[in-house]
Amino acid sequence: MTVPDARGYRSFADLAAAQHRGRDFEIEIRRRPSSPVAVVAPHGGRIEDGTSEIARAIAADDLNLYLLEGLRPSLNYRALHLTSHCFDEPECLELLRHCPFVVAIHGCAGRDQRVLLGGLDVALKERIAAALAAASLVAFGDDHAFPGLRPDNVCNRGARGQGVQIEITHPLRRSIEAVRFAAAVRGALLEVAARHAVDAGADRLTHAARADRR
Ligand SMILES: [Zn+2]
């Protein structure tokens, strides 16, 4: 049997028509409704090796997590790599709709340990870059092949229409440094989540005060 070529997929429906959920791929969602953050690995499992593990480590048990994982014995990338701006899997979009902060974890080629940051959420990107620098990890914020600036890129489909795309080379994904990497990204996300909670609380107080004056 010939293996379908994912480069021809224009949507999740194309992928689902060619590959079987439960056999070729699986979707895992961990909803943490009290968190404003979602961690997404759209090419998890055997599609981009190591990205599921890193996404899980970042999300731990308190951030929203979405994984689409390749389970095939071979040719996972070829058959299951639905490109990021076509990634419209409905359960994923439903989760992201409620999350103002989104990071998508990907694997890219490269012989050294490096991280390429993209996406439309410039502030979060800078915060993550600072956290990685503090952990002595090399991250590039621009001038690379994965800017992730399309609004339909899955990283930018959260509640604010902007997120961060993180591409990680294989040597980093499979090294002990991956633990430090995940901890640094998680730290940055917990910071923005905490600030978001404070801002939301201040908003509620302002609204309450206005309502009182009426
Ligand atoms: Zn990817």
Boltz pocket constraint, residues with backbone or C-beta under 6 A from the ligand:
constraints:
  - pocket:
      binder: B
      contacts: [[A, 42], [A, 43], [A, 48], [A, 105], [A, 106], [A, 107]]
      max_distance: 6.0
